[in-house]
Amino acid sequence: MNQLLLNQQDYIADRFMIAESWVQETSKIALYKVHSWQRACALPPQQAHHQKEIRELINEAFFSFVPPGFVLSEEGFYFTETAN
């Protein structure tokens, strides 16, 4: 008997595993950045100018505004309209 629907469980599982490993690696990098920021904030007061630079870098890295259209285009929303 012919299958009416293609079974894509293997493909979906592989894509999930790839996405999951990417999320884990990105989370590790973010955690390292947070830990380094915490260590930098514990610097002695003589190095206050370093703390100011670090705070500016963190604000630019973590608290910058990203427009929704950019996120959608990076995730491929505009490229696969029928799959949305």
C-alpha positions as CSV (number, residue, x, y, z in Angstrom):
1,M,0.0,0.0,0.0
2,N,1.3,3.4,-0.9
3,Q,1.8,6.0,1.7
4,L,-0.4,9.0,1.2
5,L,1.7,11.3,3.4
6,L,5.5,11.4,3.6
7,N,6.9,10.7,7.1
8,Q,9.4,13.4,7.9
9,Q,10.0,12.5,11.5
10,D,13.7,12.0,11.0
11,Y,14.1,15.3,9.2
12,I,12.1,17.1,11.9
13,A,14.1,15.4,14.7
14,D,17.4,16.3,13.0
15,R,16.4,20.0,12.6
16,F,15.3,20.0,16.2
17,M,18.6,18.6,17.4
18,I,20.5,21.2,15.3
19,A,18.4,24.1,16.7
20,E,18.7,22.8,20.2
21,S,22.5,22.6,20.1
22,W,22.6,26.1,18.6
23,V,20.5,27.4,21.5
24,Q,22.7,25.7,24.0
25,E,25.9,27.1,22.5
26,T,24.4,30.6,22.3
27,S,23.2,30.3,25.9
28,K,26.7,29.3,27.1
29,I,28.2,32.3,25.3
30,A,25.6,34.6,26.9
31,L,26.3,33.1,30.3
32,Y,30.1,33.7,29.9
33,K,29.4,37.3,29.0
34,V,27.3,37.8,32.1
35,H,29.9,36.2,34.3
36,S,32.6,38.4,32.8
37,W,30.4,41.5,33.3
38,Q,29.9,40.5,37.0
39,R,33.7,40.1,37.5
40,A,34.3,43.4,35.8
41,C,31.8,45.2,38.0
42,A,33.8,43.9,41.0
43,L,36.9,45.8,40.0
44,P,38.4,48.3,42.5
45,P,37.2,51.9,42.3
46,Q,40.6,52.9,40.8
47,Q,39.4,51.3,37.6
48,A,36.1,53.0,37.3
49,H,36.7,54.0,33.7
50,H,36.8,50.3,32.8
51,Q,33.5,49.8,34.5
52,K,31.9,52.6,32.5
53,E,33.2,51.1,29.2
54,I,32.0,47.7,30.2
55,R,28.5,49.0,31.1
56,E,28.3,50.8,27.7
57,L,29.3,47.6,25.9
58,I,26.7,45.6,27.7
59,N,24.0,48.1,27.1
60,E,24.9,48.0,23.4
61,A,25.0,44.2,23.3
62,F,22.0,43.2,25.4
63,F,19.7,46.2,25.4
64,S,19.8,47.3,21.8
65,F,16.5,47.6,20.0
66,V,16.0,45.2,17.1
67,P,13.1,45.8,14.8
68,P,10.6,43.0,14.4
69,G,11.0,43.0,10.6
70,F,14.7,42.2,11.0
71,V,14.0,39.3,13.3
72,L,11.3,37.9,10.9
73,S,13.6,38.2,7.9
74,E,16.5,36.5,9.8
75,E,14.2,33.6,10.7
76,G,13.1,33.2,7.1
77,F,9.5,34.3,7.6
78,Y,9.5,36.3,4.4
79,F,11.1,33.6,2.3
80,T,8.6,30.8,3.0
81,E,5.2,32.4,3.1
82,T,3.4,29.2,2.4
83,A,5.1,27.5,5.4
84,N,4.0,30.1,7.9
